[in-house]
Amino acid sequence: MDYALVIRHGTVVTASDTFQADLGIRDGRIAAIAAGLPRGQQEIDASGLQVLPGGVDVHTHLDAPVGDVVTVDDFESGTAAAACGGITTICDYAWQQPGQTIAQAIDTWQAKARSRAHIDYGFHVILSDAGPERLAELPAMVAAGYPSYKVFLISEFGIGDPAILRLLAAARACGAIVNVHCENGAMLDFVAQRLLAQGKRDPRYYAESRPALAETEATERIIRYAELLDAEIYIVHLSCQGALEAVRAARRRGLRVWAETRPIYLALTEERYQVGGVEAAKLVGAPPLRSPADQAALWEGLRSGDIVAIGSDNTSWTPEQKAAGRDDFTRVPYGVPGLETELRVIYSEGVSKGRISANTFVAVFATNPARIFGLYPRKGTIAVGSDADLVLFDPRRTERLDERRLHSRAGYDPFHGFEVAGWPVLTLSRGEVIAREGELLSRPGRGQLLLRHRKS
Ligand SMILES: [Zn+2]
């Protein structure tokens, strides 16, 4: 009954409870949760610290080719940043290239991750082809541990509504979930072209170019498609009040609709684009930053449970790459980094500022995404038998975030300069300390592929 490690005197926080206990860890798993455990081979004193489940970020794009450029964070730098920021599990989007089978898309991504990842990882698959042969692959791929597929409603990367309907029907039949980027492509394209024609080309017009109404319309539409086919959907990076209202109404009708939001929408607003140029381009993601009223609605959505998860959508570009759209906002590559800072920024803005409880924070950053995507209870909670993926977190420590101290190759961070209350001191993955005080103590390749099986 020897423990390899005992974490003593911490305050354990789960999605439902907060209590004092020691954690006994053996074989990488939590073996006991109790007061006064016997001495372990190693001991960590967590007095004054919270013990949280490691973050589960189910929305990342590492080593992802977009057009003729590739995101600068690969599985090594991206998961190093994650580990130092208290994230212990990611689900990255394997992007099916034209002509590839779904299995080939996963193999391509596994080759990127295998020798590089510091933390455990699973894959969703972005479908760029949902023809009959690809959909015929779904049941076997779901059974093999890949139960989630993503589509876009925007024009870029889109496969069209008829294909999306076929996918929803196929997913329904084999227990898969469909993740959806909701913005109306025709509306976006029209508004962007009109702005460009008016000479409004600078990234300062980015938010104006992607109205919240386009997101609301697409969210309402995909919900109706899911309703038609009794399919389960997960709305990625929901950013505005109108889309949230559509989700809330759908959930009241009993539909299986889940919504994720993103740290930048909870902590930044569209005024940040006013600066223009590359500084604005650095904060260009899709959807764009929204209004303070939208932001307030998102926090309310977290409190009410209508938004169940937070995912970074970490997509890292350097300022030089972002500068491609300096004179034409449609040419700015989409995406921002943030894997290393998201957990503490949302803890600070959410828990420390009294907007959400620590338990809700754990629910949306770990437990709920783990449940939805078939990782629970191995990941996403603190329970006997779960992997010992833990963050020792000091809720009282205040620091200013400095992008020069981070691991992302983007070289910048959207939350640079934020004064945060709450700090990850130690990150453990399967009982192993992989980061301490922002210093990486892991080795590339120790992360394991997670095959996921959903209960539907
Ligand atoms: Zn994404």
Residues whose N, C-alpha, C, O or C-beta is under 5 A from the ligand:
A	BS01	ZN	D313
